[in-house]
Amino acid sequence: MFNNEIIVSVVDDDLGTAIFFHEALRQNIDGISVFSFTDPVKAFEHFTENNENYALVISDLRMPSLNGLELLKKVKTLNPKVRTILMSAYNFEEEELYQQYMKEAVINSTIEKPVTMNRLYQRVRDQLDVN
């Protein structure tokens, strides 16, 4: 990997979603390398090895072994500059931990599933523009 690579990763335990988001972002947003993971532990391992090049992590909320809130907290602890998007089909706004993480900027943005591609591209571009 070269130093100016900008990495965006998609973490969703649903393989179809992970592949779909990966291809959609790769084909429609220039200047980024997209990685997708169905295993949040493997995603975090990749992040740990490449965290200086990461710009954005998009994570589903509900996943086995490591949920999206836990994953994004670990990401921000390792590199606070990385932007994060939490996505879910569930109403999580009432959860205390979610509210705390929004205040602490562990979560920078959210996306409700099902996601329209235009909304996905806009959220990703908004977060990349912050860096």
Backbone as JSON, one array per atom type, in Angstrom:
{
  "sequence": "MFNNEIIVSVVDDDLGTAIFFHEALRQNIDGISVFSFTDPVKAFEHFTENNENYALVISDLRMPSLNGLELLKKVKTLNPKVRTILMSAYNFEEEELYQQYMKEAVINSTIEKPVTMNRLYQRVRDQLDVN",
  "N": [[0.84, -1.19, 0.0], [0.44, 2.24, -0.7], [1.34, 5.42, 0.71], [-0.53, 7.54, 0.3], [-2.94, 6.41, -0.14], [-6.43, 6.22, 0.15], [-8.62, 4.75, 2.27], [-11.76, 3.21, 2.41], [-14.0, 1.36, 4.29], [-16.51, -1.2, 4.31], [-18.58, -2.79, 6.53], [-20.51, -5.47, 7.05], [-22.49, -8.08, 8.13], [-24.07, -9.38, 6.34], [-23.5, -10.87, 3.38], [-24.35, -10.2, 0.75], [-25.1, -7.49, 1.0], [-22.63, -6.35, 1.77], [-21.04, -6.85, -0.53], [-22.52, -5.51, -2.51], [-22.48, -2.79, -1.59], [-19.72, -2.41, -1.65], [-19.08, -2.64, -4.43], [-20.71, -0.59, -5.47], [-19.67, 1.74, -4.25], [-16.99, 1.62, -5.08], [-17.25, 1.95, -7.83], [-18.42, 4.46, -8.09], [-17.32, 6.51, -6.57], [-14.56, 8.38, -6.82], [-11.01, 7.97, -6.3], [-10.73, 6.45, -3.99], [-9.94, 3.48, -2.11], [-11.78, 0.61, -1.71], [-12.78, -1.61, 0.78], [-14.43, -4.55, 1.78], [-16.1, -6.28, 4.39], [-17.41, -9.16, 5.99], [-17.05, -10.05, 8.46], [-16.7, -8.54, 11.47], [-14.49, -8.64, 13.2], [-12.32, -9.37, 11.57], [-12.41, -7.13, 9.94], [-11.64, -5.15, 11.75], [-9.05, -6.0, 12.29], [-7.85, -5.53, 9.78], [-8.17, -2.77, 9.7], [-6.54, -2.05, 11.87], [-3.99, -2.71, 10.9], [-3.77, -0.91, 8.8], [-4.5, 1.66, 9.59], [-3.65, 4.33, 9.33], [-4.17, 5.03, 6.71], [-6.85, 4.94, 6.48], [-9.97, 6.51, 5.86], [-12.69, 6.33, 6.28], [-15.12, 4.33, 7.94], [-17.79, 2.25, 7.43], [-20.33, 0.78, 9.11], [-22.53, -1.92, 9.86], [-25.07, -2.12, 12.38], [-26.01, -4.41, 13.86], [-24.3, -7.26, 14.36], [-22.71, -10.47, 14.58], [-20.42, -11.4, 17.2], [-18.98, -8.89, 17.32], [-20.5, -5.94, 17.65], [-21.73, -3.13, 15.67], [-21.52, -0.68, 17.11], [-19.55, -1.28, 19.03], [-17.41, -1.92, 17.32], [-16.99, 0.56, 15.94], [-16.27, 2.19, 18.08], [-13.81, 1.02, 18.82], [-12.37, 1.56, 16.48], [-12.3, 4.41, 16.48], [-10.88, 4.81, 18.84], [-8.37, 3.9, 18.17], [-7.72, 5.5, 15.93], [-8.67, 8.6, 15.97], [-9.26, 10.39, 13.92], [-10.5, 9.13, 11.82], [-13.49, 8.87, 9.98], [-16.87, 7.86, 10.68], [-19.7, 5.82, 9.89], [-22.73, 4.62, 10.95], [-24.94, 2.04, 10.22], [-28.28, 0.78, 10.02], [-31.23, -1.26, 10.09], [-32.82, -1.08, 12.16], [-34.46, 0.81, 14.75], [-32.4, 2.69, 16.43], [-31.95, 5.03, 17.72], [-32.92, 5.57, 20.26], [-31.35, 4.18, 22.01], [-29.14, 4.26, 24.76], [-26.3, 4.0, 24.63], [-25.8, 4.5, 21.93], [-26.62, 7.21, 21.78], [-24.74, 8.35, 23.51], [-22.37, 7.79, 22.08], [-22.8, 9.31, 19.8], [-22.67, 11.91, 20.86], [-20.01, 11.88, 21.71], [-18.74, 11.78, 19.33], [-18.02, 9.32, 18.29], [-19.6, 8.09, 16.52], [-20.11, 9.45, 13.42], [-22.05, 9.77, 11.5], [-25.23, 8.47, 10.34], [-27.01, 5.85, 8.66], [-30.08, 4.75, 7.53], [-31.35, 1.52, 6.91], [-33.59, 0.14, 4.51], [-31.1, 1.3, 2.22], [-30.85, 3.96, -0.06], [-29.0, 4.28, -3.06], [-28.19, 6.88, -3.81], [-28.36, 8.24, -1.36], [-26.45, 6.85, 0.1], [-24.07, 7.45, -1.38], [-24.02, 10.23, -1.0], [-23.78, 10.49, 1.8], [-21.29, 9.23, 2.2], [-19.61, 10.88, 0.63], [-19.97, 13.3, 2.03], [-18.75, 12.67, 4.49], [-16.13, 12.09, 3.68], [-15.38, 14.58, 2.75], [-14.94, 15.97, 5.06], [-12.49, 15.23, 6.01]],
  "CA": [[0.0, 0.0, 0.0], [1.22, 3.47, -0.71], [0.92, 6.27, 1.81], [-1.65, 8.44, 0.07], [-4.15, 5.65, -0.4], [-7.56, 6.53, 1.02], [-9.39, 3.52, 2.42], [-13.12, 3.2, 2.95], [-14.44, -0.03, 4.43], [-17.91, -1.51, 4.56], [-18.64, -3.96, 7.38], [-21.89, -5.93, 7.2], [-22.45, -9.54, 8.16], [-24.79, -9.87, 5.18], [-22.56, -10.87, 2.25], [-24.92, -9.46, -0.38], [-24.98, -6.05, 1.29], [-21.21, -5.99, 1.74], [-20.59, -6.84, -1.92], [-23.25, -4.45, -3.21], [-21.92, -1.5, -1.19], [-18.34, -2.37, -2.14], [-19.08, -2.35, -5.86], [-21.32, 0.72, -5.7], [-18.72, 2.8, -3.86], [-15.8, 1.52, -5.93], [-17.56, 2.43, -9.18], [-19.02, 5.78, -8.13], [-16.57, 7.53, -5.84], [-13.17, 8.32, -7.29], [-9.9, 8.27, -5.4], [-10.73, 5.65, -2.77], [-9.87, 2.02, -2.16], [-12.89, 0.1, -0.9], [-12.66, -2.97, 1.31], [-15.66, -4.95, 2.46], [-15.92, -7.38, 5.34], [-18.6, -9.7, 6.64], [-16.63, -10.36, 9.82], [-16.2, -7.3, 12.07], [-13.18, -8.85, 13.8], [-11.37, -9.26, 10.45], [-12.42, -5.72, 9.52], [-10.83, -4.39, 12.7], [-7.65, -6.39, 12.06], [-7.4, -4.78, 8.61], [-8.08, -1.37, 10.12], [-5.37, -1.92, 12.75], [-2.8, -2.77, 10.05], [-3.77, 0.16, 7.79], [-5.32, 2.75, 10.11], [-3.2, 5.66, 8.87], [-4.72, 5.28, 5.39], [-8.31, 4.89, 6.54], [-10.72, 7.76, 5.93], [-14.08, 6.1, 6.65], [-15.61, 2.98, 8.2], [-19.24, 2.14, 7.42], [-20.6, -0.48, 9.78], [-23.87, -2.3, 10.28], [-25.2, -2.13, 13.83], [-26.17, -5.75, 14.44], [-23.44, -8.29, 13.78], [-22.22, -11.39, 15.63], [-19.07, -11.28, 17.79], [-18.61, -7.5, 17.59], [-21.52, -5.15, 16.98], [-21.26, -1.91, 15.02], [-21.12, 0.32, 18.1], [-18.26, -1.71, 19.58], [-16.4, -1.79, 16.26], [-16.67, 1.96, 15.68], [-15.56, 2.68, 19.26], [-12.43, 0.55, 18.7], [-11.78, 2.31, 15.37], [-12.04, 5.79, 16.93], [-9.86, 4.76, 19.87], [-7.1, 3.71, 17.48], [-7.47, 6.65, 15.06], [-9.83, 9.49, 16.13], [-9.54, 11.18, 12.71], [-11.31, 8.35, 10.89], [-14.93, 9.15, 10.03], [-17.64, 6.64, 10.85], [-21.12, 5.81, 9.59], [-23.42, 3.45, 11.48], [-26.17, 1.78, 9.46], [-29.13, -0.23, 10.61], [-32.66, -1.27, 9.76], [-33.51, -0.98, 13.45], [-34.49, 2.13, 15.35], [-31.42, 2.65, 17.52], [-31.77, 6.38, 18.26], [-33.29, 5.63, 21.67], [-30.37, 3.46, 22.83], [-28.25, 5.16, 25.5], [-24.93, 3.92, 24.12], [-25.81, 5.21, 20.65], [-26.67, 8.65, 22.07], [-23.45, 8.71, 24.07], [-21.37, 7.77, 21.02], [-23.04, 10.47, 18.93], [-22.12, 13.08, 21.59], [-18.55, 11.74, 21.76], [-18.3, 11.72, 17.93], [-17.61, 7.98, 17.89], [-20.39, 7.93, 15.3], [-20.2, 10.74, 12.74], [-23.26, 9.83, 10.69], [-25.99, 7.23, 10.32], [-27.81, 5.54, 7.47], [-31.12, 3.76, 7.77], [-31.59, 0.52, 5.87], [-32.82, 0.01, 3.26], [-30.36, 2.49, 1.82], [-30.83, 4.29, -1.48], [-27.62, 4.52, -3.48], [-27.9, 8.31, -3.75], [-28.12, 8.61, 0.03], [-25.15, 6.26, 0.46], [-23.0, 8.25, -1.98], [-24.0, 11.55, -0.38], [-23.22, 10.36, 3.16], [-19.87, 8.92, 2.08], [-18.91, 12.09, 0.17], [-19.99, 14.26, 3.14], [-17.75, 12.28, 5.49], [-14.8, 12.22, 3.09], [-15.08, 16.0, 2.63], [-14.55, 16.48, 6.37], [-11.05, 14.94, 6.21]],
  "C": [[0.88, 1.25, 0.0], [0.56, 4.47, 0.23], [-0.29, 7.16, 1.54], [-2.93, 7.71, -0.32], [-5.22, 6.03, 0.62], [-8.46, 5.3, 1.06], [-10.75, 3.81, 3.02], [-13.49, 1.73, 3.11], [-15.91, -0.11, 4.77], [-17.91, -2.8, 5.37], [-20.11, -4.32, 7.6], [-21.87, -7.44, 7.15], [-23.27, -10.18, 7.05], [-23.89, -9.73, 3.95], [-23.07, -10.06, 1.08], [-24.81, -7.95, -0.2], [-23.54, -5.59, 1.18], [-20.7, -5.89, 0.3], [-21.24, -5.69, -2.7], [-22.68, -3.07, -2.89], [-20.5, -1.33, -1.73], [-18.3, -1.96, -3.6], [-19.64, -0.96, -6.15], [-20.35, 1.85, -5.36], [-17.5, 2.8, -4.77], [-16.05, 2.15, -7.3], [-18.0, 3.89, -9.22], [-18.31, 6.87, -7.35], [-15.1, 7.37, -6.17], [-12.19, 8.55, -6.14], [-9.9, 7.5, -4.09], [-10.5, 4.19, -3.08], [-10.94, 1.51, -1.22], [-12.6, -1.35, -0.5], [-13.98, -3.31, 1.97], [-15.4, -6.2, 3.28], [-17.28, -7.85, 5.84], [-18.31, -10.06, 8.09], [-16.04, -9.1, 10.46], [-14.83, -7.45, 12.73], [-12.09, -8.75, 12.73], [-11.28, -7.81, 9.96], [-11.53, -4.9, 10.45], [-9.35, -4.74, 12.58], [-7.08, -5.62, 10.87], [-7.22, -3.3, 8.96], [-6.82, -1.14, 10.95], [-4.08, -1.87, 11.92], [-2.67, -1.57, 9.12], [-4.4, 1.46, 8.29], [-4.9, 4.14, 9.65], [-3.8, 6.04, 7.51], [-6.25, 5.29, 5.37], [-8.91, 6.29, 6.63], [-12.1, 7.53, 6.53], [-14.34, 4.62, 6.89], [-17.12, 3.05, 8.27], [-19.57, 0.78, 8.03], [-22.09, -0.68, 10.06], [-23.9, -2.33, 11.8], [-25.17, -3.55, 14.39], [-25.35, -6.78, 13.68], [-22.99, -9.22, 14.91], [-20.78, -11.06, 16.03], [-18.67, -9.85, 18.14], [-19.65, -6.63, 16.89], [-20.94, -3.84, 16.46], [-20.81, -0.84, 16.0], [-19.75, -0.02, 18.68], [-17.14, -1.53, 18.56], [-16.01, -0.33, 16.05], [-15.96, 2.61, 16.87], [-14.09, 2.28, 19.19], [-11.69, 1.32, 17.6], [-11.38, 3.71, 15.83], [-10.97, 5.85, 18.01], [-8.48, 4.68, 19.23], [-6.74, 4.92, 16.6], [-8.69, 7.58, 15.1], [-10.18, 10.29, 14.88], [-10.41, 10.45, 11.7], [-12.78, 8.67, 11.09], [-15.69, 7.83, 10.09], [-19.11, 6.86, 10.49], [-21.69, 4.51, 10.15], [-24.71, 3.26, 10.68], [-26.97, 0.66, 10.12], [-30.55, -0.12, 10.08], [-33.48, -1.07, 11.02], [-33.48, 0.45, 13.96], [-33.57, 2.1, 16.57], [-31.24, 4.01, 18.19], [-32.07, 6.48, 19.75], [-32.25, 4.96, 22.58], [-29.38, 4.44, 23.46], [-26.83, 5.18, 24.93], [-24.81, 4.65, 22.79], [-25.77, 6.73, 20.89], [-25.34, 9.15, 22.63], [-22.38, 8.79, 22.97], [-21.57, 8.9, 20.01], [-22.44, 11.72, 19.57], [-20.6, 13.07, 21.57], [-17.93, 11.71, 20.37], [-17.63, 10.39, 17.59], [-18.34, 7.64, 16.59], [-20.54, 9.31, 14.68], [-21.48, 10.89, 11.94], [-23.98, 8.48, 10.78], [-26.7, 7.08, 8.98], [-28.83, 4.5, 7.86], [-31.21, 2.8, 6.61], [-33.09, 0.4, 5.68], [-32.26, 1.36, 2.81], [-30.54, 2.73, 0.32], [-29.37, 4.59, -1.85], [-27.27, 6.01, -3.41], [-27.6, 8.76, -2.33], [-26.77, 8.07, 0.49], [-24.02, 7.12, -0.1], [-22.88, 9.6, -1.29], [-23.39, 11.48, 1.02], [-21.71, 10.11, 3.1], [-19.1, 10.18, 1.65], [-18.87, 13.15, 1.29], [-18.91, 13.95, 4.15], [-16.33, 12.42, 4.94], [-14.4, 13.69, 2.96], [-14.62, 16.61, 3.95], [-13.05, 16.32, 6.57], [-10.16, 15.96, 5.54]]
}
